[in-house]
Amino acid sequence: MTRTLGLMVCTTLLLVGCRKGDQVPTYVDIPSVALNASDAEGGSTSKITDVWVSVNDRSVGVWELPASVPVLGAGNARITVTPAVKRNGAFDDRLRYPYYTAYNASVELVPEATVNLAPTVAYTAGAGFWYERFNDAGNLLTVSDGSDTTMLVYTAADHPTVLRDGTSCGGFVLETARPNFTAFTTEDFAAANGPAYIELDYSTDVNLTIGLTYVQNGNTQYEPWVILVPTTDEGGIRWNKVYIDVSTLFNVSGISQRDIYLGSFLPSSQGTAHVYLDNLKLIRSAP
C-alpha cells in the first residue's frame, strides 16, 4: 500500500476544478523517477525514493515511491513531480534534492480512471561536477600509506557480474592479513556557496566510512561524516546509492584543502570483506 510521508492535506482539499459533490478521484500512478544525465555529469544512476506532487501548483503531498496519488476533479491539469532523496542515507530525512529538476506533465483527469506517469528528471543547469567513474586508466583516489591493501578496478570483460551500470567500477578486498583500507582525493576542493553533496554507488559487506579531510589553523583534520552499513551478507553484492550532505564544510570559512576520504576496517568476526564503488561525485554550485 502506498504511504504518504510528511504533512498530507486532506483529500477533500485536493480539488482541481472539482464540482460540488464530486468525490471520485483520478489516480496518478508514479512507479519511479529516472535520471537522464550525461557522461560529463557522471552518469545516470540515482535513488529517488519520494516525490512532492502538485496539481495546478497546489500541493497534494509527499509520497513514497511507487505512488498512486488520488486527485479530485476532472479535465486538463498540470502535474508537477519534484524528486526527493534520503539525505545521508537516513530513513527519516528526506529532502527535495537541490540538483535535480522537477518533472511537469499535462494530463486529463477522468474520475475512476488511472493516469500513468513515467517521470524523467535531469541535473539542474547550475550544478558543477567532480567525479570518478573508474572507467579510465588509473583513478583519482590515492591509497593512504597506512593502508595494507590496494584499490582494484573491475572491468566488464573480467567481472561482468559485479558492475553497477555496465561499465567498470572500483573497489577493494579486506582479509585477516590485510584488514585496513583508506583512500582519499587530492583535489584540494575550494569553498562553495549553496548545497554541496557527495553521491556514491556502493556495495559492501562491511562498514564503510565516508569522510572529509581539510586544513584548519595549519592542522590537517580528518572528519568521519557518514558510516555506511553493509548492504549485503559477507561475499554478496547488492548495490545502493547515497547522497551525503557536506554543505557545512564547504560553506564554512577558515578551512581549506578539502578532500574526500573512504575507509574501512575488517572486524574480527569476518574473514574477508568486499567493497565495490562507482560513480563517486561531488556536486556543488557551478562557479
Buried (B, 14 or more C-beta within 10 A) or exposed (E): EBEBBEEBEEBEEBBBBBEEEEEEBBBBBBEBBBBEBEEEBBBBBBBBBBBBBBBBEBBBBBBBBEBBBEBBBBEEBEBBBBBBBBBBBEEEEBEBBBBBBBBEBEBEBEBEEEBEBEBBBBBBEEBBBBBBBBBEEEBBBBBEEEBEBEBBBBBEEEBEEBBBBEBBBBBBBBEEEBBBBBBBBEEEBEBBEEBBBBBBBBBBBBBBBBBBBBBBEEEEEBEEBBBBEBBBEEEEBEBBBBBBBBBEBBBEEEBEBBBBBBBBBBEEEBEBBBBBBBBBBBBBBEE
